[in-house]
């Protein structure tokens, strides 16, 4: 082989090895990014589950026993809330949980 071909061959081998190292680094970075995305998505799901579920849990496990202990129920609580100024007109726009709007 001529000296030019040997130099070209060595240059190609060096570039191939360098490319292989860059591919390995890229693969490591992509794995780290994927792991961070999965952890972030999991934490977001847990966070939104808490934001949505915590009020329901607070009502059923904390407030409801007190309502029952004092002889109150949700309907009585709702009637008390309706007496707050400004909320009385709101009932005309929002139908009760039964389905039919208030007439």
C-alpha positions in Angstrom: 0.0 0.0 0.0 1.1 3.5 -0.7 1.9 5.9 2.1 -1.1 8.0 1.2 -3.5 5.1 1.6 -1.9 4.2 5.0 -2.4 7.7 6.2 -6.0 7.8 4.9 -6.6 4.4 6.5 -5.2 5.6 9.9 -7.2 8.8 9.7 -10.4 6.8 9.0 -9.7 4.5 12.0 -9.1 7.6 14.2 -12.3 9.2 13.1 -14.2 6.0 13.5 -12.9 5.6 17.1 -13.7 9.3 17.9 -17.2 8.8 16.4 -17.7 5.7 18.6 -16.7 7.7 21.7 -19.1 10.5 20.8 -21.9 7.9 20.2 -21.3 6.4 23.7 -21.4 9.8 25.3 -24.5 10.7 23.4 -26.2 7.4 24.5 -25.3 8.2 28.2 -26.8 11.7 27.9 -29.9 10.4 26.3 -30.4 7.8 29.1 -29.9 10.5 31.7 -32.5 12.7 30.0 -35.0 9.9 29.7 -34.5 9.0 33.4 -35.0 12.6 34.4 -38.1 12.9 32.2 -39.6 9.7 33.8 -38.9 10.9 37.3 -40.3 14.3 36.5 -43.5 12.9 35.0 -44.0 10.6 38.0 -43.6 13.4 40.4 -46.0 15.5 38.4 -48.6 12.7 38.5 -48.1 12.3 42.2 -48.4 16.1 42.7 -51.6 16.5 40.7 -53.1 13.4 42.4 -52.4 15.1 45.8 -53.9 18.4 44.6 -57.0 16.7 43.4 -57.4 14.0 46.0 -56.4 15.9 49.1 -59.6 17.9 49.4 -61.8 14.8 49.0 -59.7 13.0 51.6 -59.9 16.0 53.9 -63.7 16.0 53.6 -64.3 12.3 54.1 -61.8 11.7 56.8 -61.6 15.0 58.7 -64.7 17.1 58.1 -67.5 14.5 57.7 -67.0 13.0 61.2 -67.4 16.5 62.7 -70.6 17.2 60.6 -72.0 13.9 61.8 -71.0 14.5 65.4 -72.7 17.9 65.5 -75.8 16.6 63.7 -75.2 18.5 60.5 -75.2 17.1 57.0 -74.2 18.4 53.6 -77.6 19.9 52.9 -77.6 21.9 56.1 -74.1 23.1 55.3 -75.2 24.0 51.8 -78.1 26.0 53.2 -75.7 27.9 55.5 -73.4 28.6 52.6 -76.3 29.9 50.6 -76.9 32.6 53.2 -73.5 34.2 52.4 -74.0 37.5 50.5 -73.2 37.1 46.9 -73.6 33.4 46.7 -77.4 33.4 46.7 -77.5 34.6 43.1 -74.9 32.0 42.2 -77.4 29.1 42.9 -79.6 30.3 40.0 -76.7 29.8 37.5 -75.5 26.5 38.9 -77.8 23.5 38.9 -77.9 21.4 42.1 -76.3 18.0 42.1 -79.7 16.4 41.3 -79.5 17.6 37.7 -82.4 20.0 37.2 -81.7 23.8 37.5 -83.4 25.7 40.3 -86.6 27.4 39.0 
